[in-house]
Amino acid sequence: MTVSPLVVAVVIWIIFFVRPKYSGPQTGESRRRKVKKALDKGSFALLFLAFLVYPAVSQTIFSALVCETFEGGASVLAADYRISCDADNRFAWVVYVQFVSAPAARD
């Protein structure tokens, strides 16, 4: 879930930023105008994408921190009961969540 917006962002970048630079021979002024227009449209598309996916991605990322403990003493991830909170890779998940949520913490 957290990687799919990055894939879409790369596709937007290719469509709006790379393609206009290599779309045939042009004069200097025409090329600059075309690149500026592409930057404007591409920037809008990337910001719109960020606005759409930010809440869902943030919720998914922060759900990796919530654990539930049952009567038998088993502690599992609330988002996915197959993942134990006592597992060795739990520390890696916590570091990942802190890394990706750092921009949200600054807001």
For each residue, the residues with C-beta under 8 A, 3 or more apart:
1: 4 56 57 60
2: 5 6 57 60 61 100
3: 6 7
4: 1 7 8
5: 2 8 9 49 50 53 57
6: 2 3 9 10
7: 3 4 10 11
8: 4 5 11 12 49
9: 5 6 12 13 46 49
10: 6 7 13 14
11: 7 8 14 15
12: 8 9 15 16 42 45 46 49
13: 9 10 16 17 18 42 46
14: 10 11 17 18 19
15: 11 12 18 19 42
16: 12 13 19 20 38 39 41 42 45
17: 13 14 20 21 38 39 42
18: 13 14 15 21 22
19: 14 15 16 22 23 38
20: 16 17 23 34 35 37 38
21: 17 18 31 35
22: 18 19
23: 19 20 26 34
24:
25:
26: 23 30 31 34
27: 30 31
28: 31 32
29: 32 33
30: 26 27 33 34
31: 21 26 27 28 34 35
32: 28 29 35 36
33: 29 30 36 37
34: 20 23 26 30 31 37 38
35: 20 21 31 32 38 39
36: 32 33 39 40
37: 20 33 34 40 41
38: 16 17 19 20 34 35 41 42
39: 16 17 35 36 42 43
40: 36 37 43 44
41: 16 37 38 44 45
42: 12 13 15 16 17 38 39 45 46
43: 39 40 46 47
44: 40 41 47 48
45: 12 16 41 42 48 49
46: 9 12 13 42 43 49 50
47: 43 44 50 51
48: 44 45 51 52
49: 5 8 9 12 45 46 52 53
50: 5 46 47 53 54
51: 47 48 54
52: 48 49
53: 5 49 50 56 57
54: 50 51 57 58
55: 58 59
56: 1 53 59 60
57: 1 2 5 53 54 60 61
58: 54 55 61 62 101 104
59: 55 56 62 63
60: 1 2 56 57 63 64 79
61: 2 57 58 64 97 100 101
62: 58 59 65 66 97 101
63: 59 60 66 77 78 79
64: 60 61 77 79 93 94 96 97
65: 62 94 97
66: 62 63 77 78 79
67: 75 76 77 78 85
68: 75 76 77 78
69: 73 74 75
70: 73 74 75 76
71:
72:
73: 69 70
74: 69 70 84
75: 67 68 69 70 84 85 86
76: 67 68 70 80 81 82 83 84 85
77: 63 64 66 67 68 80 81 83 84 85
78: 63 66 67 68
79: 60 63 64 66
80: 76 77 83
81: 76 77
82: 76
83: 76 77 80 87
84: 74 75 76 77 87 90
85: 67 75 76 77 90
86: 75 90
87: 83 84 90
88: 91
89: 92 93
90: 84 85 86 87 93 94
91: 88 94 95
92: 89 95 96
93: 64 89 90 96 97
94: 64 65 90 91 97 98
95: 91 92 98 99
96: 64 92 93 99 100
97: 61 62 64 65 93 94 100 101
98: 94 95 101 102
99: 95 96 102
100: 2 61 96 97 103
101: 58 61 62 97 98 104 105
102: 98 99 105 106
103: 100 106 107
104: 58 101 107
105: 101 102
106: 102 103
107: 103 104
